[in-house]
Amino acid sequence: MDYQLARIPRLDKQEEQRLERERDLRNKRTALQLWRIANGGIFAFFILANYLMRQQITPWPPVGIERISATVPLLISLVLLVSSWTAVRAQRSIRVDNAKGLRRYIGMTVALGAVFLAGMVIVWRTTPGTGPYSAIFFTMTGFHALHVLAGIIVFGYVYNKSQQGAYSA
């Protein structure tokens, strides 16, 4: 019996490159989702640690430590919320091939992130620096500030690449 090998059509170079780009994009999206899950887990851990510390130490904040005014934290939280809106607008801009809008919204997002970090410094300067209250507070807010700083760096990179015409719909 004579078996014939099935002929597998060869892809042209352009089609191979397209498939490779799609695979790379899928891998990057998967990595981003895994990073989001890990990052969310770290924040959940901090929230749990804060909760457990509050259960052990009553009253909270401990005696002798003044409660932090909520004004600056509320304002910088609002700034961070607005920065997430500008980040979404940047993404939408590039989806409609609006490179100028992309750069404008990325610039706004970076500026708002910097305002958030400046606000964190103000809050840190008014927070006492000893004991478990300060330890969990500085750890949680420091990690959050590091997260925002990383976002600023990434957005700065995207901004620079967009000036070179790297992104389009």
N, C-alpha and C positions, 0 to 999 in steps of 0.2 A: 504494500500500500504506500502510495506516494503522498507524503504530507507537504503541504505548501505553507511556507511561513507567511503569516499575515503581514502585509506591508503596513508599517506604521508611517504615517505621513510625517515628513520632517518639517519642523517649523522654520519659517524664515527668521533671520537674525532679529528683525524688528519685533516679531511676535514673541520670541524668546526673551527679549529685553523687557517687554511689557509684562509677561508672566513673572519674571524675576522681580520687577518693581512691585507687583501686586503681592507676591510672597513676602518681600521685605516689609511692605506696609502692614500686612497681617501680623508679622512677627513683632513689629514695633508697637502695634495696637495691643497685642497680647502682653508685651512687657509693660506697657503703660497701665493696663488693668491690674497686673500683678503688683506694680508699684503702688497703685491706689489702694489696693487691699492691704498691703503691708503698712502703708502710711496710716490708713484708717485704724489698723490694729494698734499701732503705737499711740495714737491719740486716745483710743479706747482704754488702753492700759493706763495712761496718765489720768484719765477721768476716774477710773476705778481706784487708782492709788490715792487720789485726792479724796474720794468718797470714804475710803477705809481710814485715812488719817483723820477725817472729820468725825468719824465714829469713835475713834480712840481718844481724841482730845476735845474736851468740851470745857468751856464754850469755844466757839470758832469765830474769829481768830482767837488764839490763846490770850490769856490775861496779860496785859502789859503791851500788847501790840494793837495799834490803832487800825481800824478797818480802812481799807483803801477807798478813796472817793471813786464813785462809778462814772463820773463825768468823762474823763479822758478815755477810759476803756470803752465806753459806749460810743464816743465819737470816732475812735479809731476802728472800732468794729463796723461802724457805718461806712467808713472809708473803704475798708476791706470788702464789704458787700458791694459797694459801687464799683470797685476794681474788678470784681468777678463779672459784672455787667459789661464793662469795657472790654474784658478779655473775650467774652462771647461775641461782642460786636466786631472785634478784630477777626475772629474766625468767620463770621458771616460775611465780612467785607471781602475776604479772599475767595470765598465760595462764589461770589458774583464778580470776581476778577477786578476788584477795586483795591489795587495796591496802595493807593494814597490813603484810603480809609483804614487799611490794615496798619500802616505805619502810624497814623494818627491815634488809633485806639490802643495800639501797643504802647506808644509813648504815654498816653494817659494812664494805662495800667501800671507801667513802671513808676510813674510819678506818684500815683496813689499808694503803691507799695512802699515807696520811700517815705511818704507821709506817715504810713502805718508804723514803719520802723522808728521814725523820729518820735512818734507818740509812745512807743514802747519804752524808749530811753527815758522819756519824761516819767512814765509810770515806775520804771525800775529805780529811778533816783529818789522816789518818794516812798519806797518800800523798805522796811527794815531788813537787814541782811543776816539775821541769825535765827536758828531754830527750824523746826519742821515746817512751820507755816511758810517761811521764806524759801525753804528748800524746794517744796513742791511747787510753789508759785514761780520761782525762777526757772525751774526745770521745764514746767509746762509752757510758760511764755517764751522762754529761750528757744525751745524746740519750734514753737510756732514762728518766732522771728526768723529762725534759720530756714524754715520752710518758705517763708515769704522772700527772704534773700535769695534762695535758690530759684524761686520763680522769677525774680527780677533779672537774675543772670541769664536764665533761659530765654526770657522775653527780649533781653538785650541782644542775645545771639540771633533770635528770629528777626528782630528789627534790622540788624546789620545785613543778614542774608536777604531780607526783603528789599533793601536798597540796591542789592546786586541783581535783583530780578529773579530770585530763586523760587518764588511762590506764585502760582497762578491757579485758576479754577480748573 
